[in-house]
């Protein structure tokens, strides 16, 4: 059993899976960096006092949350090219960009609703207290509302972030070679190995370790924000 | 009153969005202004107006590839046609011949793994320039692509455990057998036509696993794949293949071809290249390297 873990088969597969998992991680972090701020902008849109803007934002959020992410990825990657607009560069990098854009938009819409709940959940009394102290609207938002919203949204955001780790596997629909694609490749044949099934199931180890680390870090963040109570 | 206004605004927004989505259809010919890609590759197209436009765009496919300097070959991991060697480079009969074809056009070759179900979309969206991957010339392919001359023959074979191979010799019917097949494959049709009860799995490799694990009596896969994936020196050393199902049914063999965009002049370029490659013996030589010489069409 132990000798298996030092065999060339194991090392070849793990090297390939590592390459795939780096793609997975890149997609994960790019999505977070893009979707966290974009979600805030969208939440402002859906709370806007200008009705057309509010309706437009809510329609977009409805469409993005109401259709499968996998369909959004396919549409975003292929439809521009089919219409003659070649906006994605060739090869792997173009696929990655297209998938990343789809993920950022999709997750920003989910995040925006979490933000909205967090912002609207801060008691009105807090804003009134700010007014009494003579703070401007901007000051009230950044120093009172946003600060308390951050604490409230950590548990639901943790949920989405852990879902995101696993959702990255949808990217293989447009042949982005993330970790599951790499695992599956050994079933058909890759680098001289064919008919191997275990690499596919072995990818679970990567997801488990990564979501475990994410859970611990997010738990620590939650603890840190407890002083608000 | 206010409520109904909101409702209508929402409905209008929805109608607008859906009508935008409806533009995503296949009416590429009515979309001349949008064809930025090919026009950029062949600027003289801009001057010609009217009905000749689409024809012109398609004519420039060879020029389009030569202008950008790379031939992007859409393929999947499919030994012995396209697969990675130990260093991670693409090799195989198709991969080597595709490199030679790109060289003959004076461009670099670029291999792009694709999701097989989306090969037509990949071609039409120009994210690849051809599909070259042991592709059977079936109705779907012929309807959606222009293909070069068939270059390889394929048949469906029955894969069985090696120690039971004798029981299957000269079998003409598969009745009473549980046979694993790839869902939607030519093998599935063949197995059903011969009276087998079939278990549909996602991939040919999965079908082999079923036989290996004893959950199916036999599997039906491509001859070329069987030649490369089972028998001595592979992970399925305990399996072998026997009956040729095409012969058993009295059907013609399947043919493999290379697919290009509809109306592409790359088809003619490919046919010229291939005739020359047969004449100078490089097709047979490459085929022998990968053990597919028996299946090649050399005329």
Interface residues (C-beta under 8 A of the other chain):
Chain A: X12 X51 X52 X55 X56 X59 X63 X74 X75 X77 X78 X79 X80 X81 X82 X83 X84 X85 X86 X88 X90 X91 X94 X172 X173 X174 X175 X177 X185 X187 X188 X189 X190 X191 X192 X193 X194 X195 X196 X197
Chain B: X6 X9 X10 X13 X14 X17 X23 X24 X26 X28 X31 X34 X35 X36 X37 X38 X70 X72 X76 X77 X78 X79 X83 X84 X85 X86 X88 X110 X112 X113 X114 X115 X118 X121 X122 X124 X125 X126 X127 X203 X204 X205 X206 X208 X209 X212 X228 X229 X234 X235 X236
